[in-house]
Amino acid sequence: MRRYDAALQDAQKAMELRSDWWKPHHRKATALHAAGQLDDSVAAYHTGLRHVPNDDALISGLVSVLREQGDEGQASRIEQYGFGN
């Protein structure tokens, strides 16, 4: 049984405690990705990268979701130049 809702709730609680840490943002985005909510996953990665700029785990996850969405151009730009460039 998939427990996306529990993972999302845990991530949200962790973000409330420590929004400057990459891990809860990554966990939220990963749970959304696994649940097939790709647009929400991208948004969660973007939020995480605003709090923790250029975090490798967040960038890697974002690139993965963008590629799954078929946005190879944006994925390649982020890989090459980083997020926000």
N, C-alpha and C positions, 0 to 999 in steps of 0.2 A: 504494500500500500504506500502510495506517495504521500508525503507530509509537507507539501508546499506551504500550506497555511501556517503550520507551526514554525517552519523555517523563516517565513516572512515576519511572523510575530517576534521571534527571537532576535532577528536582525534589527527590527524596529526598536526594540527595547535597548539593544546594545548601542544603536545610533543615538538614542536619547542620552545615554550615559557618556558616550565618547564619540562624537561625530567626526573627530579629527583622526580617527583610526581607520585604516583601509578595510579591515576584515568585515565589519558589519555591512558595509556598502557592497562588498564583493558577495557576501552571503545572500543579500537581498536580490541582487542582480542575477546571481546564479540560480536561485530558486525560481525567479520569474522566467528565466531562460528555459529551465527544465520543464516548467509548466506550459511552455509554448507561447508565453506572453512577451514576444520579442521586442515590441515597441516599448513596453514598460521596462524591460530589461535594459535596453539602450538608455532610457531616461535615468534609471538607477545608476548605471555606470557613469553617466554624465554628472549626476549629483555627487557621486563619490569622488570623481576627479576634480570637482570644484572644491571639495574639502581637503583632498589629498592629491595635489597636482602631480602628474607624471609618475604615479604609482604603477610599477610594472604589472602587478596582478590585475589591477583594474583595466589598464590599457589592453592587456592580452585578452581579457574577457570581452571587452567592448569590441575588439577587432574580430573575435570569433563570432559574436552575434551579428555584426555588420556583414560578415561574409555569408552567414546563413541567410540573411535577408537579401543577399545578392548585391550588396553595395561594396564591391571590390575597390572602387575608386577611393571612397572615404577610408576604408580599412587600410589600404596601402599608404595613404597620406598620413594617417595617424601612426602607423608603424615607422614610417620614414622620418616624420618631423615631430612626433609627439602630439599630445592632446592640446587643443587650443591654439595650434600654430597653423 
